[in-house]
Amino acid sequence: MNPNTRPGVSEYDTELRSGGEVVVLDGMAYQGRTVLVEGPEMFEPLERWAKGVAETLGEPVTWRATDRKGELAGRGTVQPGPAAQNLRAL
């Protein structure tokens, strides 16, 4: 890659969901606009974000990204690790 060439970036509407609802922790809804660098690993930041929230909640979390036209650009579900506690059960 030419060092003077920036990779393409795009803006997406993103959200994290658990149990079919947008995740809200401490009054903060986990949805908004996110700029992602185009390429084979472009959704990794959303995967990491969802994994951290899944660990906190102790339940699966689904991430989604839609483009400016409202079309689904990417989606995935991550599971909490075996040691995660269910925050909602506490």
Secondary structure, DSSP 8 states (H G I E B T S, - for coil): --TT----EEEEEEEEEETTEE-EETTEESEEEEEEE-STTTTHHHHHHHHHHHHHHTS-EEEEEE-TTS-EEEEEEE---TT---GGG-
